[in-house]
Amino acid sequence: MRNYEIMIIVKPTLSEEDIQKVADSFKSTLESNGSTVTTVDAWGQRTLAYDIKKGSEVFKSGYYFVFQVEANDDKGVKEFDRLAGISSDIVRHLIINKED
């Protein structure tokens, strides 16, 4: 069993409801591809260390979510990575394979 920690930063221009929908959608992506999401920590809106330009927008803050994930293979994590890379609602994402 592999353990992952995944962080996403959702753009702050969305409504509170839409921000939660984005996080739930990415959680569903993991679960529908065979991964188990053990915890989801919503850190709320935080100021970024530096401005991030995505498309024509520049972001100074974002909504942080951290997922703790267990998986037998990396299918779900790879699909998450692919979708997060093309999503216009995700400012940045980071996937860490935690070695025990």
C-alpha positions as CSV (number, residue, x, y, z in Angstrom):
1,M,0.0,0.0,0.0
2,R,1.3,3.4,-1.0
3,N,0.7,6.6,0.9
4,Y,0.4,10.0,-0.7
5,E,-0.1,13.5,0.5
6,I,-1.7,15.7,-2.1
7,M,-2.2,19.5,-1.9
8,I,-4.3,21.6,-4.2
9,I,-4.7,25.4,-4.2
10,V,-8.0,26.5,-5.6
11,K,-8.4,29.9,-7.1
12,P,-9.9,32.4,-4.8
13,T,-12.2,34.0,-7.3
14,L,-14.7,31.2,-7.0
15,S,-17.7,31.2,-4.6
16,E,-17.4,29.2,-1.3
17,E,-19.8,26.6,-2.7
18,D,-17.8,26.2,-6.0
19,I,-14.5,25.9,-4.1
20,Q,-16.0,23.0,-2.1
21,K,-17.3,21.4,-5.3
22,V,-13.8,21.5,-6.8
23,A,-12.3,19.7,-3.8
24,D,-15.1,17.2,-3.8
25,S,-14.7,16.5,-7.5
26,F,-11.0,15.8,-7.1
27,K,-11.7,13.6,-4.1
28,S,-14.2,11.6,-6.2
29,T,-11.5,11.3,-9.0
30,L,-9.2,9.6,-6.5
31,E,-11.8,7.3,-5.1
32,S,-13.3,6.3,-8.4
33,N,-9.8,5.2,-9.6
34,G,-9.2,2.8,-6.6
35,S,-7.6,5.1,-4.1
36,T,-8.8,5.7,-0.5
37,V,-8.9,9.2,0.8
38,T,-8.3,8.9,4.5
39,T,-8.5,12.6,5.4
40,V,-9.2,15.9,3.8
41,D,-7.9,19.1,5.5
42,A,-9.3,22.4,4.4
43,W,-6.8,25.0,5.4
44,G,-8.9,27.9,4.0
45,Q,-7.7,30.9,2.2
46,R,-4.0,31.8,2.5
47,T,-1.7,34.4,1.0
48,L,0.8,32.8,-1.5
49,A,4.5,33.3,-1.0
50,Y,4.6,34.8,-4.5
51,D,2.1,35.8,-7.2
52,I,1.1,33.0,-9.5
53,K,0.0,33.7,-13.0
54,K,-2.4,31.1,-14.6
55,G,-3.7,32.1,-18.0
56,S,-4.6,35.8,-17.9
57,E,-5.2,35.9,-14.1
58,V,-2.7,36.6,-11.4
59,F,-3.3,35.2,-7.9
60,K,-2.0,36.5,-4.6
61,S,-4.0,34.0,-2.5
62,G,-5.8,30.6,-2.8
63,Y,-7.8,28.1,-0.9
64,Y,-5.7,25.1,0.3
65,F,-6.8,21.5,0.6
66,V,-4.6,18.6,1.7
67,F,-5.6,15.0,1.0
68,Q,-4.1,12.0,2.7
69,V,-4.4,9.1,0.3
70,E,-3.8,5.3,0.4
71,A,-3.6,3.4,-2.9
72,N,-2.5,-0.1,-4.1
73,D,-1.3,1.4,-7.4
74,D,-0.8,4.9,-8.8
75,K,-3.8,4.9,-11.2
76,G,-5.9,7.3,-9.2
77,V,-3.0,9.6,-8.4
78,K,-2.0,9.8,-12.1
79,E,-5.5,10.7,-13.1
80,F,-5.7,13.3,-10.4
81,D,-2.4,14.8,-11.6
82,R,-3.6,14.9,-15.2
83,L,-6.9,16.5,-14.3
84,A,-5.4,19.0,-11.9
85,G,-2.9,20.1,-14.6
86,I,-5.6,21.0,-17.0
87,S,-8.2,22.4,-14.6
88,S,-8.7,26.1,-14.7
89,D,-9.9,26.1,-11.1
90,I,-6.6,24.7,-9.7
91,V,-3.8,27.3,-9.2
92,R,-1.2,24.7,-8.2
93,H,-1.0,21.1,-7.0
94,L,1.6,19.0,-5.4
95,I,1.7,15.2,-4.9
96,I,4.1,13.6,-2.4
97,N,4.7,9.9,-2.2
98,K,5.3,9.3,1.6
99,E,7.7,6.5,2.3
100,D,7.2,4.7,5.6
